[in-house]
Amino acid sequence: MIKRLTDQVCQQTKKQSLNVKVSRERFAEVEAVLGDQVTVKIDPNLNDTQAELESKSLIVRIDLQQQLDVLLNSFSHDEQPNEMASVGARL
């Protein structure tokens, strides 16, 4: 997910300076995949399912576990159909 988003942001920002912050556990993996496109940094406040993509005008926070939980909850009969859309709007 972070790779797709980074690719799209790179295209839109015309190679503006971009940083991706990840947990220490994910640093090597993300650096190997994205290191030629962005600066990858360790953020000790992020867990291994979280990342932040930032430029001068943009900060995107991604929590894959939260996205998975929302997706799974959307299949539950107890959830309202619009909850997924409202969560997406907050991201």
VMD Tcl script that draws the C-alpha trace (Angstrom):
set ca {
  {0.00 0.00 0.00}
  {2.75 2.48 0.93}
  {4.55 1.65 -2.34}
  {1.46 2.40 -4.46}
  {0.75 5.60 -2.58}
  {4.38 6.72 -2.79}
  {4.44 6.11 -6.55}
  {1.29 8.21 -7.00}
  {2.55 11.02 -4.77}
  {5.91 11.06 -6.59}
  {4.11 11.53 -9.90}
  {1.94 14.33 -8.52}
  {4.74 16.21 -6.74}
  {7.22 16.02 -9.64}
  {9.99 14.45 -7.54}
  {9.60 16.88 -4.66}
  {11.54 15.80 -1.59}
  {9.57 12.97 0.04}
  {10.14 11.13 3.31}
  {8.67 7.85 4.47}
  {8.75 7.19 8.20}
  {8.45 3.61 9.40}
  {9.16 1.51 12.48}
  {12.65 0.18 13.12}
  {11.36 -3.32 12.29}
  {10.24 -2.26 8.78}
  {13.10 0.08 7.92}
  {15.29 -2.35 5.92}
  {12.33 -3.72 3.96}
  {10.97 -0.28 3.05}
  {14.43 1.11 2.31}
  {15.03 -1.74 -0.14}
  {11.75 -1.09 -1.97}
  {11.50 2.72 -1.84}
  {15.02 3.95 -1.11}
  {15.65 5.13 -4.68}
  {12.47 7.27 -4.67}
  {12.26 8.72 -1.17}
  {14.20 9.19 2.04}
  {13.26 6.44 4.48}
  {13.49 7.30 8.17}
  {12.85 5.44 11.41}
  {10.15 6.80 13.69}
  {10.20 5.06 17.08}
  {6.58 6.11 17.66}
  {5.31 3.96 14.78}
  {4.55 0.26 15.07}
  {5.22 -2.24 12.30}
  {1.81 -1.72 10.65}
  {2.13 2.07 10.45}
  {3.90 4.47 8.11}
  {3.93 8.18 7.33}
  {4.57 9.68 3.91}
  {5.44 13.37 3.99}
  {6.41 16.22 1.74}
  {6.44 19.98 2.26}
  {2.69 20.12 1.65}
  {1.44 16.68 2.63}
  {1.48 14.18 5.48}
  {-0.24 10.83 4.99}
  {-0.52 8.44 7.92}
  {-1.19 4.81 7.14}
  {-2.16 2.12 9.61}
  {-2.64 -1.18 7.84}
  {-4.09 -2.90 10.91}
  {-6.71 -0.18 11.24}
  {-7.55 -0.48 7.53}
  {-7.90 -4.25 7.88}
  {-10.13 -3.85 10.95}
  {-12.39 -1.40 9.11}
  {-12.59 -3.70 6.11}
  {-13.45 -6.71 8.26}
  {-15.99 -4.70 10.22}
  {-17.63 -3.57 6.99}
  {-18.67 -7.19 6.43}
  {-20.35 -7.31 9.81}
  {-24.13 -6.89 9.94}
  {-23.73 -4.52 12.88}
  {-21.81 -1.91 10.88}
  {-23.39 0.96 9.02}
  {-22.62 0.93 5.28}
  {-21.11 4.43 5.29}
  {-18.53 3.84 8.03}
  {-15.85 2.77 5.55}
  {-16.32 5.95 3.52}
  {-16.11 8.15 6.63}
  {-12.89 6.45 7.75}
  {-11.40 6.95 4.28}
  {-12.26 10.64 4.47}
  {-10.32 10.95 7.75}
  {-7.20 9.37 6.24}
}
mol new
graphics top color blue
foreach p $ca { graphics top sphere $p radius 0.5 }
foreach p [lrange $ca 0 end-1] q [lrange $ca 1 end] { graphics top cylinder $p $q radius 0.2 }
display resetview
